[in-house]
């Protein structure tokens, strides 16, 4: 009678161990994203960079227009000053600083776009090779096994160890 509750506790422990081992083997065997998935992610990043680049170019064009002497003059028309040339020069300096920041941001975005385009070209080649070589899920994982098989083997291993330990305890009692 006492053996049945003891076995159920041991079975519970075994099941918990099997789940823990399954999760740990799943994290060990976690496959990298396929080349096609990486390619899709890179393409999305490229779209984002291109959009930011266009927005930055538009801001640069607006600053170019604002830097024209007649537009600086027009922007300060409502301000009364005893030294309007100093106000114009200060406004021109502010706009020039903004223009420099926009230009550096644009250069950074262009470099990022270039890197992404290069990475996309590489990922396209990898995706082609991966698709030509067969099913990727059967070639990934630990020792060439898919994640599903690794989980199955780990659960079987934990259960086998548990049965061995239970049998050993029975023999000792």
N, C-alpha and C positions, 0 to 999 in steps of 0.2 A: 504494500500500500504506500509506503513512504517512497518507494523507488519512482513511482509515476510523477508526483510533484517535483522530485529532484530532477528527473529527466526533462520535465517541461521547462524548468528553470535553465537547465543546461542547453536545451534546444533554443530557448530565447537568447541565451548568451551567444550561441553559435550563429543564430540568425543576425544578431547585431554585429558580430564580427564579420559575417559574410557581407553585410551591407557596407560596413566601414571599408573592408578590403576592396569591394567593388568600386566604391567611390574613389579610393586611393589609386586603384589600377586605372580607373577611367581618367583621372587627372594625369597619370603617368603616360597613358596612351593617347592623350588628347591630340588629335590630329591637327596639323597646321591647316589653315584655310587653303583650299585648293587654289591653283594658279588662276582659275577663272574668277574665283571670289576675290582674290587679291587684285586682279585686273579691274573688276567692277569697282572696288573701293578706290583704286587709284584714279579711275575715270571720274568718279564723283568728286574726289579732291581736286582734280584738274578743272572741273566745271566751276567749283567754288573759287579757285584761284583766279580763273579767267574773269569771273564776275567781279571779284574784288579789284582786279587789275583795271577793268573797264570803269568801275566807279572811281578809282584813283585817277585815271586819265581824265575823266570828266571834271573832277575837282581841280586838276592841274590846268585844264582849259579855262575854268572859271577864274582861277588865280591869274592866269595870263591876261585875261580880259580886265580883271580888277587892277592889274599893275599898269595899265595904260595911263599916261599922265592925265588925260581928260576924265577918266573914271575916278582916279584918286581925287582930282579936283571936285568932281561931282559928289563924291561920297562925303567930302568935308564942307560942302556948300552951306549947310545949316549951322555950322559952328562959327561963332565969332571969335576972332583972336587977333592980338596985336602982331603975332608972328605966324602967319599962315604957312610960310615956307617950312618952318620947323614941324608943323603939324603934317604937312604933305610928306616931308622926309621921314617922319616917324611912321606914318601909315605905309609908306613904300617899304621901309625896313621890316615892318611886321608882315607884310604880304610876301616879301622876299624870303623871310625865315620860313613861313608856311610853305612856300613853293619849294624850298630846299628839302623840307621834311617830306613833302609829297613826292619829290623826285627820288629820295632815298627809299621810300616805301615802294615806289614803282619799280625801282631796280631790284629790291628784295623779292617782290612778287614775280618779276620776270625770271629771276634766277630759280625761284621755286617752281615756276611753270616749266622751265627747261628741265629741271631735275625730274619732275613728274612725267614729262613726255618721254624722257629717257627710261624711267622705271616702267612706264606703260609698254614701251617697245620690248623691253626685256620680259615683262610679264606675259605679253602676247606670245612670244616665242615659247616660254615655259608652258603656257596654257595649250599651245598647239602640240608640243611634245607630250604633255600629260594626256591630252585627249587621244593622241595617236597611239599611246602605249597601253591603253585599256582603261579599265575601271579604277579610278584613283582610290576608292575606299578599300579595295582589297590589297593595295600595295602600301598603305600607310600603317602606322601603329608600331608597336613594339615587336621586334623580330619578324617584321613583315606581316604580322597578324592584324586583322581589323580590330577595332575597339570592342565590338560585340564578342568576338572570340576570347579576347583577353578577359573580359568581364565573366564570361561563362567559366573559363578555366580557373579564375580566382575564386569564384563561388564554390566550384567543385573542390578546389584545394582546401578552402576553409572548412567545408563540410567533412571532407575526408579526415582532416586533422582533428576536428571535433569528435568524430566517431571513434577515431583512434584513442583520444584522451578519455572518452567515456568508457570505452572497452577496457582500457588500462585501469581506470578507477574501479570498475566492476571486479576485475581480477584481484585487485589489492584488498577489496572488502570481503 
